[in-house]
């Protein structure tokens, strides 16, 4: 029984949650022997005047990254269905998935990397190719590709995962029984006095009584 191949699949644009487009995928010939995954947390290290210690306050959770190598073989030694595929052709197929510019979206594609229990949604960060074997004509017969992807999530996903309540972020809140606009401003901004601006932003004429189920938007503080 053959091992499940690592697969890189384009994601359907603007799908939430991200949905892979099964018609646009690249299956590797040889699974990587290893891959690395990095997660980073950023802290605010800025000190105020006269401060002796550095509290390292939490700033943000950065998107994760994964890095791995792929071997593309055009000699036929690896096997597979049908005749061997030229290395140049394989590189073109891979580039169409992860690298090429999408003129309709004005950016490269979002992709999903799937391998065993790994499901990683991200975008290409770097793509380095080293050619290691050649035909007498100079055409490559084998290549090693170093690929690095940086993860991504929608704003909604990111806010839910990080549970962030920064006043620099936009918030959407569904009103529950007992909520008042000053109370919500105090909860989100740390200051109840912003309620007139929030009322104007949401087009509220009556803000003393908020009906449960009403959805309000709290913009970033300017």
Secondary structure, 3 states (H helix, E strand, C coil): CCCCCCEEEEECCCCCCCCEEEEEEEECCECCCCEEEEEEEEEECCCCCCCCCCCCEEEEEEEEEEEEEEEEECCCCCCCCCCCCCHHHHHHHHHHHHCCEECCCCEECCEEEEECCEEEEEEEEEEEEEEEEECCCCCEEEEEEEEEEEECCCHHHHHHHHCCCCCCCCEEEECCCCCCHHHHHHHHHCCHHHHHHHHHHCCCCCCCCCCCCCEEEECCCC
